[in-house]
Amino acid sequence: MTVSPDLAAHAAETPRVVLITGAARRIGRALALGFAARGWDVAVHFGASREQADEVVAQIIAMGRRAVALHADLGDEAQVVRLLPDCTAALGRPSCIVNNASRFEEDTARDVGYELLLKLTAMNVGAPLVLARMLYDATPDAALRDESQRGVVINVLDQKLYNMNPDYLSYTLSKAALQTATVALAQALAPKVRVVGLAPGLTMQSADQTHEGFEAAHRMTPLGRASRPEDIVAAALYLADAAGVTGTTLVVDGGQHLVPLPRDVMFLTGA
């Protein structure tokens, strides 16, 4: 569903548009509201959370920006390829895509199998690759000379890539693949499109985690607290405008990756 203020109010400006996957809930919601507060119009992608996506859109409209809620199953390429055209039709061509959505399911080396590995790879790697390709195709050739017309892809990764443990194996492998893709895409799509990574630490409480466990995990960092949603928003906004940054990952985790742990922190803090 699209909801937008009077388009005449935007006639005197060229609004910047961002497409954020998984923007209905959790970190994605914070990103959507954070970009809107900075003056971006926002395409709010959602998978199953239609009601929450509509709520985010309404909040963005109340802030004076335009927004649209776009549905797609990121495991289905045919649905993924419709996202950018639908965003363009509703709000205009996006100059930024934040690949925030990811599937997170537990498996280990003892039970890993094709089914989950392929499902997570399609959603966590395939969708970001396709969206990056489409942003490149939609970015005008004038961007070869004019930095202001260039696009940027922000791939949300995970601090555990810098502090490996064997838990959530298929998820971890998919994020490792996306990290490698970030570098390869930065090389292949330059200079029209920058591609960067953003690796949060423990940011929001998981459904499988107690409040006490979450707070304990936050304290197990050099800064005495891991990342918070506002930290991730600030980092993403920086990367969106950092014209000289591509092919690298910004780790925002309170130093969590500096504390080696034998297992995922969820299993060590009374989850």
N, C-alpha and C positions, 0 to 999 in steps of 0.2 A: 504494500500500500504506500502511495506517495502522498506526503503532506508537505506543503511549502508555502511560505509567505508570498506576498505580492511580488511577482517577478520584476515589476517596475522599480522596486526598491533596490534591485541589483543591476539595473541597466547601466549605471554609471561606472560599474566596476567589472573586472573579469575575475569572478570568484574562483578560488582554488578548490578542486574537488579531490577527495580522498575516498577510496574504496577500502573498507576494513572488513576482513572475513571474521566470522565469529564475533560480531560486534554487539550481540544482544545481551550478553552476560559477562560477568567477571571482568577480566582485564580488557577484553574487547569493548565492553560497555564504557569503561573508564577511558579507553583510547578514543572512542567515538565522541564522547562529551568533551574530552580534552582538546581534540582537533577543532571541534566546533567553537569552543571558547577562544581559540586562537584565530578564528575567522575563516575556517574551512567549511565548505559544504560537504556532507557526509553521506555516502552510500553504506547503509547498515546491512551487511550480509548476515543471514541466519540460516540454520539448518532446520531445527525442530522448534525453536523458541520464538514463534511468531508473535505471541502476546508481548513478550519482553522486548522484541525488536520494535514493535509499534510504540511501546513506552519510550524507548530511546529516541525514536524519531520525534515524538511529541516533545520531549525535553529539548531536543536540538532546535525545533521550531520555536519554542518558547524563548530560546536564546537569540532569536533573530536570524538564524541560518536556515538554509534549505537542507532537506534530508529525504531519503527514500529507503524503504525496507525492501531488500532483495533476497528471495529464497533460492537456494541451490544446494543440492547434495554434492559435496565436494569429492565424493567418490565416483561421481558420474561425470565424465568429461563433457558430454553433450550439455549438461546443465552448467558446468563451469564456464564454457565458452560463451554462454549467454550473459554472464555477469557484466562484463565490461560494456557491451553494447547497450544493455538495459540501464546501466549507470549513466552512460553518455546521453541516452534518450531522455532521462529524467532530470539530470543535473548538469550535463556537459562532460567533456572528456576529462577523465581523472589524470592528474599529474603524479599521484602517489597511490600506491597499493600497499597496504599493510597485511601481510599474510600471517594473521594472528591465530586463526582457527587451527586446532590440531586434535587428533584423536589420541586418547591416553588410556591404554588398557594394560593390565599386568600380565606379563609372561616372563619366563626365565629360560636359560639354556637347556633346562631339563624338559620343558614342554613347548618350546618354540615350534611353530609350524607354518606352512604356507598361508593358511587362511588369514590369520591375524596379520602376519607380516605384509602380505600383499594389500590388505585393506588399509593398514596404516600408511603404507608407502603411497598408495593412490591419493589419500587425503592429505598427508603431511608433506609429500614431496611433489606428486603429480600436479595437484591443483596450483601450488605456487609457481611451478615451472610454466604451466599453461598461461597463467595470469601475467607472468613476467613477459612472455612472448607476445601476448596480446597488447600489453602496454607499449612495448617497443613498436609494434606495428601501427598503433594508434598515434604515436608521438610524431609530430611533423618533422620533415627533414630540416626545417629551419633550426631545429634544436642542435644540429651539427655545429652551427655557428653561434647560436644565441642560447646562453646558459639558462635564461629565464624560462625557456620553453622545454627544458629537459624534464624527464620523469625520474621517479625514484621508487624502488621496491624495497620494502623493509620486511625481512624475514624474521619472525620471532622464533628464537632457538631455545636453548636451555643451558644454564651454567654447568650442568653435569657433563657436558662435552669437554669441559676443562678439568673435571674432577670425577673421573669415571667410576661407576660401580655397576655390578651386573644386573641390577633390578630393572624391570620394565624394558626388557631387551629389545623387542621389536620397535617400541617407541623410540628408544635411544638410537637405534640404527637409522630410523627414519629421520631423526633430527641431525644425525651425523651426515647423512646424505644431503639434507637441505643446506647444511653448513658448507659442504663441498660445492654444491650447486651455486651458492651465493658467490663464491670466488669465480667459478667458471662463467656464470652469467655476467658478472661485473666485467670480465674480460670481453665477452662476446657482444654485449649490448652497449658498450661505451662507444662514443660519448653521449648518445641520445638518452640513455637510461643508466642511472646509478643503481647499484644493488648492494645492500648492506644487511648485516645481521644485528639483532638485538637479543641478548641472552639474559633473561631474568633469572633470579633465584627463587626461593620459596616466597611467594607473594600473597596468595590467598589460601584460606583453609580449604582442604579437600574434604569431600563428603565422607571419606574413610578416616579422617583425622579428628582427634579430639581437640577442643580449644586449648587444653593444657599442653598437648603435644605440639600444636602449632606454635604456641608462645615459646615453648622450650626450644624448638627448632630455630626460631628467629634469633634466640640468644646465642646459638652455637655458631657465631660469625665474628670476625675480627671487629666489626663495627657495633656488635651487640644487637643488631637487628638486620634482617635480610631486606630484600626489596619490598617496597610498598607500591600500590597501584600508581600513585602520583609520581614515583620515581621512574616507572616505565613510561608513563605519559610524557614526562619531561625529556627523557632520552629519545623517544620516538619523534617528538617535535624538533629536537635538535638535529636528528639524522635527516628528517624531511627537508631541512633547509641547509644542511652542511654540504655546500656545492663541491668542496674539495675532498669528500670522503666517499670511497667506493671499495668494494671487495674486502671489507674488514668487518669484524663483529665487536660491538660494544657490550661488555658484560656489566650488568647492573644488578648486583646481588648482595651488597653489603660485605663482600669478601668471602661469600660462602664457598666459592670454588677454591679458596686457599686452605680450606680445612679438609684434608683427606678423610673420607669415611668409607668403611668397608661395604656399607649397604645404603640404600636410599634413606634419607633422613627421616622419612615417615615411619620407617621400621625401627628407629632408634630413639624415638621420643614419646613412647606410650601411645602410638596411634591406635 
